[in-house]
Protein backbone atom coordinates (compact mmCIF):
# COMPACT_ATOMS: atom_id res chain seq x y z
CA UNK A 1 0.00 0.00 0.00
CA UNK A 2 1.15 3.52 -0.75
CA UNK A 3 2.09 5.78 2.16
CA UNK A 4 2.48 9.31 0.88
CA UNK A 5 4.55 11.99 2.59
CA UNK A 6 5.24 15.50 1.35
CA UNK A 7 8.82 16.56 2.09
CA UNK A 8 10.61 19.87 1.74
CA UNK A 9 14.17 21.19 1.91
CA UNK A 10 14.53 24.80 3.06
CA UNK A 11 17.39 26.05 0.87
CA UNK A 12 17.49 29.56 2.30
CA UNK A 13 20.29 31.55 3.89
CA UNK A 14 20.14 31.96 7.65
CA UNK A 15 21.21 35.19 9.36
CA UNK A 16 24.86 34.28 9.80
CA UNK A 17 25.91 34.10 13.47
CA UNK A 18 22.65 35.80 14.49
CA UNK A 19 20.48 33.30 16.32
CA UNK A 20 17.41 35.46 16.93
CA UNK A 21 17.30 36.78 13.35
CA UNK A 22 17.76 33.23 12.04
CA UNK A 23 14.86 32.01 14.17
CA UNK A 24 12.65 34.76 12.76
CA UNK A 25 13.56 33.67 9.22
CA UNK A 26 12.93 30.06 10.17
CA UNK A 27 9.42 30.77 11.42
CA UNK A 28 8.55 32.43 8.11
CA UNK A 29 9.93 29.47 6.14
CA UNK A 30 8.01 26.97 8.30
CA UNK A 31 4.81 28.95 7.71
CA UNK A 32 5.46 28.84 3.96
CA UNK A 33 6.03 25.08 4.07
CA UNK A 34 2.88 24.54 6.14
CA UNK A 35 0.83 26.37 3.50
CA UNK A 36 2.21 23.85 0.98
CA UNK A 37 1.09 20.99 3.29
CA UNK A 38 4.67 19.80 3.81
CA UNK A 39 4.89 16.99 6.39
CA UNK A 40 8.69 16.97 6.82
CA UNK A 41 10.85 20.10 6.48
CA UNK A 42 14.66 19.94 6.45
CA UNK A 43 17.11 22.73 7.27
CA UNK A 44 20.75 22.03 6.41
CA UNK A 45 23.98 21.61 8.36
CA UNK A 46 24.28 24.12 11.24
CA UNK A 47 21.56 26.32 9.71
CA UNK A 48 21.21 27.77 13.22
CA UNK A 49 23.15 29.97 13.09
CA UNK A 50 25.23 29.46 9.99
CA UNK A 51 27.84 27.12 8.61
CA UNK A 52 31.40 28.51 9.10
CA UNK A 53 32.42 28.43 5.43
CA UNK A 54 34.83 31.31 6.11
CA UNK A 55 37.18 28.94 7.91
CA UNK A 56 38.22 27.50 4.53
CA UNK A 57 38.69 30.89 2.86
CA UNK A 58 39.86 33.63 5.19
CA UNK A 59 43.63 33.88 5.80
CA UNK A 60 45.00 33.71 9.32
CA UNK A 61 42.18 31.78 10.97
CA UNK A 62 44.50 28.92 12.02
CA UNK A 63 47.13 31.16 13.64
CA UNK A 64 47.74 30.50 17.32
CA UNK A 65 46.13 33.06 19.64
CA UNK A 66 44.68 35.00 16.68
CA UNK A 67 42.39 37.53 18.34
CA UNK A 68 39.98 38.10 15.39
CA UNK A 69 39.32 34.37 15.19
CA UNK A 70 38.76 34.12 18.94
CA UNK A 71 36.22 36.95 18.75
CA UNK A 72 34.37 35.15 15.94
CA UNK A 73 34.38 31.89 17.92
CA UNK A 74 32.92 33.75 20.89
CA UNK A 75 30.09 35.12 18.74
CA UNK A 76 29.52 31.70 17.19
CA UNK A 77 29.21 30.25 20.70
CA UNK A 78 26.90 33.04 21.90
CA UNK A 79 24.64 32.40 18.90
CA UNK A 80 24.58 28.65 19.35
CA UNK A 81 21.54 26.73 20.55
CA UNK A 82 21.39 24.76 23.80
CA UNK A 83 19.17 21.71 24.20
CA UNK A 84 17.03 22.27 26.21
CA UNK A 85 16.57 26.05 26.28
CA UNK A 86 13.77 28.57 25.70
CA UNK A 87 14.81 28.98 22.05
CA UNK A 88 14.87 25.23 21.56
CA UNK A 89 11.36 25.16 23.05
CA UNK A 90 10.37 27.67 20.38
CA UNK A 91 11.36 25.16 17.66
CA UNK A 92 9.23 22.51 19.33
CA UNK A 93 6.26 24.86 19.58
CA UNK A 94 6.48 25.65 15.84
CA UNK A 95 6.55 21.96 14.96
CA UNK A 96 3.44 21.39 17.08
CA UNK A 97 1.65 24.54 15.93
CA UNK A 98 2.18 23.88 12.22
CA UNK A 99 1.91 20.06 12.58
CA UNK A 100 5.20 19.53 10.75
CA UNK A 101 8.26 17.37 11.39
CA UNK A 102 11.43 19.48 11.53
CA UNK A 103 15.01 18.39 10.85
CA UNK A 104 17.37 21.20 11.83
CA UNK A 105 21.16 21.48 11.79
CA UNK A 106 22.48 23.59 14.68
CA UNK A 107 25.64 24.92 16.27
CA UNK A 108 24.92 23.32 19.64
CA UNK A 109 26.22 24.72 22.90
CA UNK A 110 26.00 23.30 26.42
CA UNK A 111 24.55 25.68 29.01
CA UNK A 112 26.35 24.19 32.02
CA UNK A 113 28.39 21.18 33.04
CA UNK A 114 30.99 19.34 30.95
CA UNK A 115 31.48 20.79 27.49
CA UNK A 116 30.16 24.26 28.31
CA UNK A 117 32.87 25.91 26.20
CA UNK A 118 32.56 23.56 23.23
CA UNK A 119 30.38 23.81 20.12
CA UNK A 120 28.90 20.66 18.59
CA UNK A 121 27.75 20.26 14.99
CA UNK A 122 24.35 18.72 15.69
CA UNK A 123 21.20 17.58 13.94
CA UNK A 124 17.79 17.67 15.63
CA UNK A 125 14.60 15.86 14.60
CA UNK A 126 11.40 17.20 16.16
CA UNK A 127 8.09 15.49 15.42
CA UNK A 128 4.77 17.16 14.66
CA UNK A 129 3.78 16.92 18.34
CA UNK A 130 6.76 19.09 19.25
CA UNK A 131 8.80 16.22 20.71
CA UNK A 132 12.54 15.83 20.20
CA UNK A 133 12.90 12.30 18.79
CA UNK A 134 16.53 12.39 17.65
CA UNK A 135 19.52 14.48 18.77
CA UNK A 136 22.69 13.67 16.85
CA UNK A 137 26.15 15.18 17.25
CA UNK A 138 28.52 14.86 14.32
CA UNK A 139 30.99 12.12 15.17
CA UNK A 140 34.04 13.67 13.53
CA UNK A 141 34.33 17.32 12.50
CA UNK A 142 35.57 17.56 8.93
CA UNK A 143 39.17 18.75 8.51
CA UNK A 144 39.28 22.50 9.38
CA UNK A 145 36.05 22.14 11.38
CA UNK A 146 38.17 20.54 14.11
CA UNK A 147 39.20 24.07 15.19
CA UNK A 148 35.59 24.87 16.01
CA UNK A 149 33.69 21.71 16.92
CA UNK A 150 33.96 18.96 19.50
CA UNK A 151 33.60 15.24 18.80
CA UNK A 152 30.13 13.74 18.80
CA UNK A 153 29.01 10.32 20.04
CA UNK A 154 26.72 7.42 19.19
CA UNK A 155 23.85 8.50 21.47
CA UNK A 156 21.26 8.92 18.71
CA UNK A 157 23.01 7.11 15.88
CA UNK A 158 19.77 5.56 14.66
CA UNK A 159 16.55 6.36 12.86
CA UNK A 160 13.53 7.61 14.79
CA UNK A 161 9.97 6.41 14.35
CA UNK A 162 7.55 9.10 13.20
CA UNK A 163 4.03 9.16 11.81
CA UNK A 164 5.61 9.40 8.35
CA UNK A 165 8.06 6.52 8.61
CA UNK A 166 11.48 6.05 10.16
CA UNK A 167 13.74 9.05 9.67
CA UNK A 168 17.48 9.19 10.27
CA UNK A 169 20.26 11.59 9.40
CA UNK A 170 23.99 12.09 9.08
CA UNK A 171 26.14 15.18 8.72
CA UNK A 172 28.56 15.85 5.88
CA UNK A 173 31.56 13.50 5.76
CA UNK A 174 29.91 11.03 8.13
CA UNK A 175 28.61 9.67 4.82
CA UNK A 176 32.13 8.38 4.12
CA UNK A 177 32.35 6.56 7.47
CA UNK A 178 31.28 2.98 6.57
CA UNK A 179 30.40 1.90 10.11
CA UNK A 180 28.34 5.04 10.68
CA UNK A 181 26.35 4.23 7.56
CA UNK A 182 25.90 0.65 8.76
CA UNK A 183 24.49 1.79 12.10
CA UNK A 184 21.83 3.85 10.31
CA UNK A 185 21.09 1.11 7.77
CA UNK A 186 20.55 -1.38 10.61
CA UNK A 187 18.04 0.98 12.24
CA UNK A 188 15.79 0.89 9.17
CA UNK A 189 15.39 4.28 7.49
CA UNK A 190 12.55 5.14 5.16
CA UNK A 191 13.93 8.66 4.77
CA UNK A 192 17.51 9.75 5.34
CA UNK A 193 18.57 13.38 5.92
CA UNK A 194 21.99 14.13 4.40
CA UNK A 195 23.11 17.51 5.75
CA UNK A 196 25.92 19.18 3.77
CA UNK A 197 27.48 22.65 3.39
CA UNK A 198 27.10 22.54 -0.42
CA UNK A 199 25.90 19.39 -2.18
CA UNK A 200 28.58 19.52 -4.87
CA UNK A 201 29.46 16.63 -7.18
CA UNK A 202 31.26 14.41 -4.64
CA UNK A 203 28.48 15.02 -2.11
CA UNK A 204 25.91 14.14 -4.78
CA UNK A 205 27.77 10.87 -5.33
CA UNK A 206 27.81 10.11 -1.60
CA UNK A 207 24.11 10.94 -1.23
CA UNK A 208 23.05 8.84 -4.22
CA UNK A 209 25.25 5.96 -3.05
CA UNK A 210 23.66 6.17 0.40
CA UNK A 211 20.17 6.00 -1.09
CA UNK A 212 21.09 2.94 -3.18
CA UNK A 213 22.96 1.19 -0.37
CA UNK A 214 20.33 1.91 2.30
CA UNK A 215 17.35 1.48 -0.05
CA UNK A 216 15.80 4.68 1.29
CA UNK A 217 14.88 8.15 0.15
CA UNK A 218 17.59 10.75 0.73
CA UNK A 219 16.99 14.45 1.26
CA UNK A 220 20.38 16.06 0.61
CA UNK A 221 20.27 19.58 2.06
CA UNK A 222 22.79 22.25 1.06
CA UNK A 223 23.42 25.73 2.41
CA UNK A 224 23.36 29.22 0.95
CA UNK A 225 26.23 31.46 2.13
CA UNK A 226 27.62 34.51 0.34
CA UNK A 227 30.84 36.45 0.87
CA UNK A 228 28.88 39.23 2.60
CA UNK A 229 27.99 36.73 5.34
CA UNK A 230 31.63 36.32 6.42
CA UNK A 231 32.48 37.82 9.84
CA UNK A 232 33.80 41.36 9.51
CA UNK A 233 36.69 40.60 11.88
CA UNK A 234 38.26 38.26 9.33
CA UNK A 235 40.18 39.31 6.22
CA UNK A 236 38.74 38.26 2.89
CA UNK A 237 40.93 36.37 0.45
CA UNK A 238 41.94 38.36 -2.62
CA UNK A 239 39.49 36.57 -4.92
CA UNK A 240 36.49 37.68 -2.80
CA UNK A 241 37.40 41.32 -2.18
CA UNK A 242 34.74 43.54 -3.68
CA UNK A 243 32.43 40.60 -4.41
CA UNK A 244 29.91 40.55 -1.54
CA UNK A 245 27.28 38.68 -3.58
CA UNK A 246 29.62 35.83 -4.52
CA UNK A 247 28.14 32.46 -3.53
CA UNK A 248 30.48 30.50 -1.26
CA UNK A 249 28.02 27.74 -0.43
CA UNK A 250 25.78 27.20 -3.44
CA UNK A 251 23.05 24.91 -2.18
CA UNK A 252 22.76 21.94 -4.50
CA UNK A 253 19.91 20.45 -2.48
CA UNK A 254 18.20 17.46 -4.08
CA UNK A 255 15.90 14.52 -3.36
CA UNK A 256 16.91 10.97 -4.29
CA UNK A 257 14.92 7.73 -4.50
CA UNK A 258 15.90 4.29 -3.12
CA UNK A 259 17.47 3.31 -6.45
CA UNK A 260 19.84 6.26 -6.34
CA UNK A 261 17.95 8.28 -8.96
CA UNK A 262 16.90 11.91 -8.62
CA UNK A 263 13.33 12.73 -7.66
CA UNK A 264 14.36 16.41 -7.65
CA UNK A 265 17.66 17.28 -9.32
CA UNK A 266 20.16 19.60 -7.57
CA UNK A 267 19.21 23.26 -7.25
CA UNK A 268 22.18 25.66 -7.14
CA UNK A 269 22.62 29.38 -6.42
CA UNK A 270 18.98 29.92 -5.52
CA UNK A 271 16.96 30.34 -2.35
CA UNK A 272 14.03 27.99 -2.69
CA UNK A 273 11.66 25.65 -0.89
CA UNK A 274 12.24 22.32 -2.64
CA UNK A 275 9.22 20.02 -2.37
CA UNK A 276 8.37 16.47 -3.44
CA UNK A 277 5.77 13.85 -2.57
CA UNK A 278 7.23 10.43 -1.72
CA UNK A 279 5.74 6.97 -1.28
CA UNK A 280 7.60 5.68 1.77
CA UNK A 281 6.13 2.20 1.31
CA UNK A 282 8.18 1.78 -1.86
CA UNK A 283 11.75 1.30 -0.51
CA UNK A 284 11.08 -2.24 0.71
CA UNK A 285 10.62 -3.35 -2.92
CA UNK A 286 14.27 -2.51 -3.60
CA UNK A 287 15.42 -4.52 -0.57
CA UNK A 288 14.52 -7.70 -2.40
CA UNK A 289 17.84 -7.37 -4.25
CA UNK A 290 19.93 -5.59 -1.59
CA UNK A 291 19.39 -5.40 2.15
CA UNK A 292 22.66 -4.50 3.90
CA UNK A 293 20.94 -5.04 7.27
CA UNK A 294 19.79 -8.56 6.37
CA UNK A 295 20.51 -10.91 3.49
CA UNK A 296 23.52 -8.83 2.40
CA UNK A 297 24.99 -8.80 5.91
CA UNK A 298 27.10 -11.65 7.30
CA UNK A 299 26.98 -11.60 11.13
CA UNK A 300 28.76 -14.97 11.12
CA UNK A 301 31.75 -13.20 9.53
CA UNK A 302 31.50 -9.64 10.89
CA UNK A 303 30.64 -8.35 14.38
CA UNK A 304 29.16 -4.89 14.79
CA UNK A 305 28.14 -2.86 17.83
CA UNK A 306 27.54 0.81 18.69
CA UNK A 307 28.30 2.62 21.95
CA UNK A 308 25.18 4.74 22.46
CA UNK A 309 26.27 6.59 25.61
CA UNK A 310 26.11 10.40 25.59
CA UNK A 311 29.64 11.64 26.23
N, C-alpha and C positions, 0 to 999 in steps of 0.2 A: 504494500500500500504506500502511496505517496505521502510524504510528510513535508509540507512546504514551509520554508522559512525565508523571510526577506532580510537580507544582510546589507550593511553599508560600511564603507570605509570613509572616514572623515579626513580627506586630504586637504587640510587647511593649515596655515601657519598659526602657531600659538604666539602669544606675546612673550618674546624671548626673555627669560629670567624675570618675569613678572607674573607671579602666581595669581593674584587677584584678577588682573586683566585677562589672563588666560582662562580663568574660570568663567568670566563673563562671556568670552567668546564661545566657550564650550557649551554653556547653557543655550545660546542662540543656535548652535549647530545641532544640539540634541532636539530642540524644538522643531527645527527644519526636518530632521530625520523622522520625528514622530508624525509630522504631517504627511510624510511619504509612507507611513505604516511600516517603518523599519522595525524588525524584531531584535536585531543584534547590530550594534554600532561600535566600530573599532577606531580608536585613536592610536597613532603610532608610537614608536619608541621614545620614551621620556617626553611625551607631548606636554606634560606638566612638569617643569615649565621651560621646555626647549632642549633639543639635543645639542650638545657642545661641539658643533662642527668646526668651530674656530680653533679647536685644539690641534687640528691637522693642517691649519693654514697660517696662523699668525706666528711670526718669529718670536723667539724668546720665551715661549710658554714653559719650556722644560728646564729653564735655568734654575739653579738652586737659589732659594730665598728671593725669588723675583716678585717684588711687591705688587706690580699690576696683576699678576696671575693670582696671588693670594687674595687680593681684593675681589676678583671675579669669583673665586671659589667661595668666598664668604657670601657673596650675593646669591650664588647658585644654591648654597646651603639654606640661606634665609628664605628662598623661594621654592624650597622643596616641600614635599607633602608628607606628613606623619600619619601613620595608620595605627590606632585611631586618632582623630582630631576633628575639630568642628568643620574644617574644610573638607575632610574626607566624608564626614556625615552629609555634607551638601551634595556630594556625588551620589551617595546612596539615596538621598531624597529625590533627586532628579530621575534616577532609574525607576523608582517606585511611582513617582508622579506621572511620568510619561510612559510607564509600562514597557520599558525597553532594557535589554541586556547591554551593559557597557563593558568594553575591554579598553583599558586605559594604561598607557605607558607613563611612568612617573619617575622623577628624581625623588627618591624616598629618603627621608631623614628620620632619625630616632629621637623622640622628645627627651627621653631620660634613660639612664641605665647604660649598659654596654653598647658601644657603637654610636654614641650621641654626637660625635664629631665626624661621622662617616656618611657618605651619600651612597645609596644603592640604586642601581638601574633596575627598576621593578615593573611588573606587569600585574594589574588588578583586573579581576573579573567580578562584576556585580550583577546579580540577577534582577529580574523585573520586579521583585518584591523588595529591592533595596538591600539585599544581603550579599556580603562579600563571600564568594564561593571559591575563589582561588587568589592566592597572593604569592606570586613568584618573584624571586630575586635572581638576576642574571648570574649564572654560575661563575663565569670568567669574563671580566671586562676585556674588550677587544683592544689590543695593542696600546695606543696612546691613552685610551680610556682608563688604564690602570693608574694614571696620575689623579684621577677624580673619583673613581668608584671602588667600593669594597667588594669582596668576594661574596657571592650568594651561596645558597645551600639547596638541599633537595626537599625542603619542607612541603612545597606544593608542586612537585615535579610530576604532575598527573593531570588528566582531564577532569573537569567538573561536570556533574549532571545538571542539566537545565531543562526547562520545559520545551526547548528546541534542540534537544540532543546533547551529546557530550562534547564539551568545548575545552580545548587545551591551547597552550601557547608557548612559544619560545622567542628569545630575543637575539636578533642579529646572528653573530657567528656561533651561537649555540647550535645552529643548524648544521654545522660541520663537526659537531661532537657526536660520534656514532652512538655512544651509550646514552647520551641525553635523548637522542631521537628514539632509541629503543624503549626508554622508560615511558615516553609519551605514547608510542605505538602500543605498548602493553596495556595502557590504561583505556584504550578504545576511544579514539576521537572520531566524531562525525565531522567536526569543523576544527581546523587548526588556525590559530592566529600567528602569523609570521611578522614580527615587528622589526623593521629595518630603519636606518637613516634615509638612504635612497635605495629603491629596489632597482639597482642597475643590473647589467647583464648577468654577472656572476650570482647576484642575489636572486634573479629570476630563475637561473638554473637550479639553485639550492631549493627554492620554493616549489618549483615544478617537480623536482626529484622527491621532495618530502611528500607531496600529494600522491605521487605514484607509489612510493614505498609504503606510506601509511594508509593508502586507499581511503583518503579523506579529502574534503574540500579544504583549500587553503586560501585565507584572506591575507595577502601580503601587503602590509601597510607601510608606505613611505612618508617622509617628512618634506615640508616646504620650509626652507631657510634661505634668506638672501643675505648679501654682504652687509646690508644696513642693519641686520639683526646682531652683528658681532658686537661684543662689549667694547665700549669706547675706550676703556683702559688699555686695550691691546692694539698693537700696531698692525695695520693691514699689510699683507704681502704686496709687492709691486704690481702684480697682475690684477689686483682688486681695487687699487687706489682710483678714486673717481668713478667707480662703477657700483653704486649702492644697490641697484636693482638686479645685479648679477645673481642668478640662482646658484647656490652652493649645494643644497640638497634639493633634488628635482622631482621628488615624489616617486613616480613609477609604480604606484599602487595598482594591484590587479587581483583578480579572483580566478582560482584554478580548480578544475574538477578532479575527481579521484583517479583519472587516467593521465593526469599531468597536462591536460589541455586547458587553454584559456576559456573561461566563461566571459570574463571582461579582460581585454588586453591592457597592458600597462598605459597609464596616463601620466605624462610628464609635463612639468613646467606650468601647472594649472591647479588652482584651488577649486576643488570639486567634491561633491558628495557622490561617491561611486556606489551604485546600488545594483543588486541582482537578487533574483528569487531562486532558491536552491531546493532540491528534493533530497533531504537528508536520509531518506530511506534507501537511496540508490547506491551508496558506497559499498554495502555488503555484497552486491553483485560482483564487484571487482575483486573481492577477497576470495572468490572461488579459485582464481589463478595464483594469487599472492596474498598470503596472510603472514606477515613477519612476527606476529604474536602467537601463531598457531602452527599450521602445517609447513610453514617455511622457517620455523624456529626449532633448534635441536637442543633441548634442555639436557639430553643425555651426553652431549658434547660440551656445551657451554653452560656456565653458571652465572646468574645475573641477580644483583640485589641493589637496592637504593637505600641510603641513609636519609631518612625523612625528618631528622631532628632540625629544629630551627636553631641556627648558631649565631 
